[in-house]
Amino acid sequence: MSLDRRSFIAGSAALAAPLVLPVQVFAQEKIVRFTLPQDFTRIYTFVTSEYNQGQRDYFTLVNDRGGVGGYKIVADITDHANDLPRAIEAYERGKREGAVLIDPLSTPVARALVPRALEDKINMITAYSGRSDAADGSAFPYVLPLSINYWTQAGLIIEQFKKTEKGSLKGKKIVFVHIDTPFGKEPLPILNVLAKKEGYELAAFPYTPPGNDQSAIWPQVRRARPDFVIFWGAGVGQTVALTEAIRNGLPMDRVSGSVWLSESDMDVVGREAAKGVMKVEPCVGGREPKVIKDILADVVGKGKGAGPENKVGTGYYNYGVQMATLMVEGVRKAAEKAPNGPVTGPWLNEGLRSITNFTADGLLPPTTITKDDHQGGGMGRIARWDGAKFVPITDWYSANQDVVWEEIRKNSEEFKKSGK
Amino acid sequence: MDWILLAELSTNGVFVGLMYALVSLGIVLIYKTSGTANLAQGAIAMTGGYVTWALATLVGVPIWLAIPAALVIMFGFGLLMERIALRRMIGQPVIMTIMLTLGVEIMLRGILPGVFGAAVKRLDIGMPQQPLFVGELLLNRATMIGGSISLLLILLSLFFFNSRFGVVMRAVADDQTASWSVGIRVERAIAVAWGLAAVSATAAGVLWGSTQGVDWSLSLLLIKALAIAILGGLDSIPGVLIAGVIVGVAESLATGVLDPLVGGGSRDVVAAVIILVTLLLKPHGLFGRHHIERV
């Protein structure tokens, strides 16, 4: 049997068509490209996999339902390992490929990318990381925390302590145990200002990173006889801090962490032993929120989940979903304003900065992003570990925002003047 | 001055120092027999912690069985490491062998969290968490038990060096060529030293893993272990014991006394200062032997 040239080309084309066609169809779809270079392998490993899993599952949910505002979301995932050259390379690659949003989930990386993001007009999400003063949208138009910064979290915790003491912290002693890094020291200005305002005594105990041995710190904390303890770190520093607090007999119901405390941490410390400890919740945890139920049914249930099913609904997973819902809401708003794009950083920026009273069907507190406020209103709540899960003990609230915004403006003014 | 706090920090420092010393023991064992500084000891402790956790959690072996099983596996790991990597370096400059151990350290630190996931793992060996008060003084049960077990294991290794095989290892340490000439299997003695070093590292990995959780940061024990080995003398087991206590107490007191004055961070400086001062003033450490070379 002979095969002439025409038959060969026709046959080849027929064979190749199914492989090529979906790409062409996809290429014809309107897409919004996000780049998510995150640290999967070095420092932020305690959160990245769950956070990123939540983001990918939500994007799958949105895309499978036809996208948002006529656009599908394309998310490029890479590992920057908290390494600045790798992160910058990933950023530049994302920019070349048309990404209009980057979420690096790393304070040093976010800080390094601020000048580039501002110049290139690429929206950089800095949830629970980066600069706290990026809440000031007038100074950082393309840097968007979209969530409560560390100063607000400290303010929320102090307010909760005050409530516990029936409205007055006068004469009380609050101990702040923190990792000895810029991130660990970040709440100190707010805690100091509030100490003067509320009349409590503040004692700070720094520990050396990564915090794997704090055995000499906690006896000092115990002997300081604190009324309340705030511990501030991440990863192994958090679990060791909590373990040492328990070994020193500190009452857990007077100990609080920031947003960086998860179910996985409780597994390491011992679920029963850690009963009573508090944390700041920026969004609802667990599987009850509608959006998490939808993911379970339509993404995980159909075998399209991005990671282990048992991680769906953990605190950090839901933080990822929280951020993804805000990004997608930004796209929706942008498409509302300019349905035909063009899809650029400024196009998405308009959408992100017009998110109003958004709750993602009850997953997050009412969040409003404006051109001035990139924090979203500064609402969070306090949850307490009951041995099995974190149970909210307050409603959504914001607190001490006057003090927080004074600090934000002080720092953002400095940035406007010096670029630092 | 809060004397009770100082007493508490000192007591705690003794036990923590003994736990560090257990990591250091492996460095000394290997140096004593082969004259090589093993910079992979921290990562081997981390590996031992991961193996124990994997046996107990992933395989479902009861912890009382998982620990001895991990010790046996890691003994084999030490033997293999010597056979596959270290023995090939015979005849090469010592610095190359040391660089090889550093390479192993970096490789293990990358591979283990990559395979098992980088999140901190719980290793529950049944140590009680409740505080133990003696008057106003609090004794940290976890470090107290960990320190006591470490002390026991270090004393056992002292007895081992007085056994028949221990004498063989000492002979190898003294003069490898002379040992060969009288029929001692030098390679086997060095391989056993690597196996025992891996066992002591694993025991330390389990004890530290049970107090802080198992993750990559267990490999940071190397810095403390090096400080102890250098201060005590790289070839002295009693030196490890005493230097361990000195380093532990110094670190603990620095945190309590210096940190409030300098704003924190003095704990890790202690190990570095001890390494520098010892090498400058007493290079063979407190109990190390001076090597006299005949020319």
Interface residues (C-beta under 8 A of the other chain):
Chain A: F40 T41 T45 F46 S49 D180 F205 P206 Y207 T208 P210 N212 D213 S215 A216 I217 P219 Q220 R222 R223 G235 V236 T239 V240 T243 I246 R247 N248 G249 S264 D265 D267 V268 V269 G270 A273
Chain B: D2 I4 L5 E8 L9 N12 G13 V16 G110 P113 G114 G117 A118 A119 V120 K121 R122 D124 Q129 Q130 P131 F133 L138 N140 R141 A142 T143 T211 Q212 G213 D215 S217 L218 L220 E251 S252 T255 G256 D259 G263 G264 G265 R267 D268
